[in-house]
């Protein structure tokens, strides 16, 4: 609104395709996928097992464990517990294995420390 001074955007001058082709970015991507895909598959199997049991094993799921608490209720609550556990596990994994590499890549992008081939300037390979 009246202050139309144009400041150059640091990200506008970065070739992101070149950054994505670097070895460190590929490592970051590999680490991320090696956690997310197996964990997503495991959780989906657990979720669909619960749904199928609820639909086709009604007698098993309605087996009383204690008072009005049955197996179906316990397994349903374990769905929530497993969701929070997976989230905590991912946060821990990300803090240890993903964030350090991502921070280095971000620093190099913001500092324009890549040559035209996407390699870090100065030959430093972390």
C-alpha beads as a LAMMPS data file, in Angstrom:
LAMMPS data file: protein, C-alpha beads

126 atoms
125 bonds

1 atom types
1 bond types

-500.0 500.0 xlo xhi
-500.0 500.0 ylo yhi
-500.0 500.0 zlo zhi

Masses

1 110.0

Atoms # bond

1 1 1 0.000 0.000 0.000
2 1 1 2.194 2.830 -1.125
3 1 1 5.423 1.045 -0.275
4 1 1 6.083 -0.656 -3.578
5 1 1 9.789 -1.157 -3.093
6 1 1 10.615 -4.447 -4.720
7 1 1 13.008 -6.619 -2.794
8 1 1 14.475 -9.511 -4.740
9 1 1 13.168 -12.888 -3.629
10 1 1 16.056 -15.201 -2.752
11 1 1 14.074 -18.267 -3.839
12 1 1 13.282 -16.744 -7.241
13 1 1 16.904 -17.050 -8.372
14 1 1 17.342 -20.669 -7.229
15 1 1 16.994 -23.495 -9.718
16 1 1 15.090 -25.988 -7.602
17 1 1 15.464 -28.777 -10.141
18 1 1 19.230 -28.514 -9.740
19 1 1 18.903 -28.565 -5.956
20 1 1 16.678 -31.646 -6.178
21 1 1 19.324 -33.439 -8.203
22 1 1 21.987 -33.048 -5.505
23 1 1 23.138 -36.082 -3.530
24 1 1 22.070 -34.604 -0.183
25 1 1 18.552 -33.843 -1.382
26 1 1 18.265 -37.398 -2.715
27 1 1 19.442 -38.713 0.670
28 1 1 16.863 -36.564 2.450
29 1 1 14.143 -37.851 0.157
30 1 1 15.266 -41.467 0.635
31 1 1 15.286 -41.148 4.426
32 1 1 11.838 -39.543 4.433
33 1 1 10.321 -42.177 2.190
34 1 1 11.983 -45.054 4.047
35 1 1 10.048 -44.020 7.146
36 1 1 6.768 -42.711 5.752
37 1 1 5.844 -45.414 3.233
38 1 1 6.358 -48.472 5.465
39 1 1 4.695 -46.727 8.411
40 1 1 1.714 -45.681 6.288
41 1 1 1.343 -49.223 4.971
42 1 1 1.555 -50.708 8.472
43 1 1 -1.000 -48.272 9.849
44 1 1 -3.398 -48.854 6.962
45 1 1 -3.141 -52.626 7.468
46 1 1 -3.870 -52.151 11.173
47 1 1 -6.805 -49.840 10.404
48 1 1 -8.343 -52.117 7.770
49 1 1 -7.889 -55.137 10.046
50 1 1 -9.906 -53.284 12.679
51 1 1 -12.639 -52.358 10.194
52 1 1 -12.842 -55.904 8.807
53 1 1 -12.965 -57.395 12.299
54 1 1 -15.732 -54.985 13.253
55 1 1 -17.700 -55.957 10.151
56 1 1 -17.085 -59.703 9.904
57 1 1 -16.090 -60.826 13.417
58 1 1 -18.875 -59.239 15.439
59 1 1 -18.911 -61.949 18.090
60 1 1 -15.160 -61.651 18.630
61 1 1 -15.277 -57.857 18.789
62 1 1 -18.200 -57.931 21.262
63 1 1 -16.392 -60.263 23.652
64 1 1 -16.536 -58.669 27.094
65 1 1 -13.175 -58.059 28.729
66 1 1 -14.218 -56.134 31.841
67 1 1 -17.720 -54.852 32.592
68 1 1 -19.050 -53.184 29.450
69 1 1 -15.563 -52.937 27.918
70 1 1 -15.219 -55.275 24.947
71 1 1 -12.439 -56.133 22.501
72 1 1 -13.893 -53.815 19.835
73 1 1 -13.728 -50.825 22.163
74 1 1 -10.168 -51.648 23.204
75 1 1 -9.013 -52.053 19.592
76 1 1 -10.816 -48.820 18.638
77 1 1 -9.036 -46.906 21.396
78 1 1 -5.747 -48.483 20.322
79 1 1 -6.298 -46.869 16.905
80 1 1 -5.984 -43.473 18.602
81 1 1 -3.015 -44.586 20.692
82 1 1 -1.187 -45.901 17.622
83 1 1 -1.865 -42.661 15.732
84 1 1 -0.281 -40.586 18.495
85 1 1 2.602 -43.065 18.846
86 1 1 3.364 -42.925 15.116
87 1 1 3.229 -39.132 15.198
88 1 1 5.674 -39.000 18.109
89 1 1 7.945 -41.513 16.431
90 1 1 7.943 -39.482 13.198
91 1 1 8.739 -36.239 15.054
92 1 1 11.659 -37.915 16.787
93 1 1 12.872 -39.483 13.529
94 1 1 12.546 -36.192 11.696
95 1 1 14.432 -34.259 14.370
96 1 1 17.320 -36.742 14.284
97 1 1 17.527 -37.841 10.633
98 1 1 15.736 -35.312 8.398
99 1 1 15.952 -31.854 9.910
100 1 1 19.772 -31.559 9.958
101 1 1 20.018 -32.314 6.225
102 1 1 17.031 -30.114 5.419
103 1 1 18.573 -27.234 7.374
104 1 1 21.838 -27.570 5.448
105 1 1 20.027 -27.580 2.111
106 1 1 17.910 -24.603 3.142
107 1 1 20.998 -22.675 4.274
108 1 1 22.709 -23.318 0.951
109 1 1 19.633 -22.295 -1.035
110 1 1 19.134 -19.116 0.944
111 1 1 22.853 -18.365 0.792
112 1 1 23.022 -19.142 -2.959
113 1 1 25.878 -21.534 -2.379
114 1 1 25.124 -23.817 -5.342
115 1 1 26.873 -23.667 -8.685
116 1 1 24.958 -24.014 -11.953
117 1 1 25.158 -27.829 -11.688
118 1 1 23.537 -27.931 -8.242
119 1 1 26.782 -28.718 -6.407
120 1 1 27.756 -26.861 -3.251
121 1 1 30.162 -23.997 -3.967
122 1 1 33.646 -24.591 -2.572
123 1 1 33.510 -28.342 -3.021
124 1 1 32.218 -28.918 0.490
125 1 1 30.158 -32.092 0.532
126 1 1 28.486 -32.800 3.854

Bonds

1 1 1 2
2 1 2 3
3 1 3 4
4 1 4 5
5 1 5 6
6 1 6 7
7 1 7 8
8 1 8 9
9 1 9 10
10 1 10 11
11 1 11 12
12 1 12 13
13 1 13 14
14 1 14 15
15 1 15 16
16 1 16 17
17 1 17 18
18 1 18 19
19 1 19 20
20 1 20 21
21 1 21 22
22 1 22 23
23 1 23 24
24 1 24 25
25 1 25 26
26 1 26 27
27 1 27 28
28 1 28 29
29 1 29 30
30 1 30 31
31 1 31 32
32 1 32 33
33 1 33 34
34 1 34 35
35 1 35 36
36 1 36 37
37 1 37 38
38 1 38 39
39 1 39 40
40 1 40 41
41 1 41 42
42 1 42 43
43 1 43 44
44 1 44 45
45 1 45 46
46 1 46 47
47 1 47 48
48 1 48 49
49 1 49 50
50 1 50 51
51 1 51 52
52 1 52 53
53 1 53 54
54 1 54 55
55 1 55 56
56 1 56 57
57 1 57 58
58 1 58 59
59 1 59 60
60 1 60 61
61 1 61 62
62 1 62 63
63 1 63 64
64 1 64 65
65 1 65 66
66 1 66 67
67 1 67 68
68 1 68 69
69 1 69 70
70 1 70 71
71 1 71 72
72 1 72 73
73 1 73 74
74 1 74 75
75 1 75 76
76 1 76 77
77 1 77 78
78 1 78 79
79 1 79 80
80 1 80 81
81 1 81 82
82 1 82 83
83 1 83 84
84 1 84 85
85 1 85 86
86 1 86 87
87 1 87 88
88 1 88 89
89 1 89 90
90 1 90 91
91 1 91 92
92 1 92 93
93 1 93 94
94 1 94 95
95 1 95 96
96 1 96 97
97 1 97 98
98 1 98 99
99 1 99 100
100 1 100 101
101 1 101 102
102 1 102 103
103 1 103 104
104 1 104 105
105 1 105 106
106 1 106 107
107 1 107 108
108 1 108 109
109 1 109 110
110 1 110 111
111 1 111 112
112 1 112 113
113 1 113 114
114 1 114 115
115 1 115 116
116 1 116 117
117 1 117 118
118 1 118 119
119 1 119 120
120 1 120 121
121 1 121 122
122 1 122 123
123 1 123 124
124 1 124 125
125 1 125 126
